[in-house]
Amino acid sequence: MFGCGGNRSAVRRSAMGRVSSELADLTIITQDNSRDEPFEQILADILLGVTGDYVVIRDRKEAIGYCMSQMRPGDLLVLVGKGHEDTQEIAGKVEAFSERDIVESIEKTKKGKVSK
């Protein structure tokens, strides 16, 4: 699962789509700090390089949930792009966003625990 930042090198986007297609059974494309660049443009650039199966889920939190719901024993999920970042910048707004917290919340819910 990955996205590409807005207002950054458009040339790298298709390469990221290509590499993901080569290495993953399924590529999930989502938002990643699109800033003030339209997500549709970023997506179009990424798709120039995608050759394999893919799903587009604009909302990154929903994309994480989808990925986790599709996992089967032996699968490996790689969330690429946010890493240590704890914010998401979309349309000029910066909001708190932690992939770690999202994954932990989904795992707690799956185990029947109440999440925060």
PyMOL commands that set and color helices and strands:
alter all, ss='L'
color gray80, all
select helices_A, chain A and resi 11-23+39-47+60-70+99-110
alter helices_A, ss='H'
color red, helices_A
select strands_A, chain A and resi 27-29+54-56+87-90+93-96
alter strands_A, ss='S'
color yellow, strands_A
deselect
rebuild
show_as cartoon
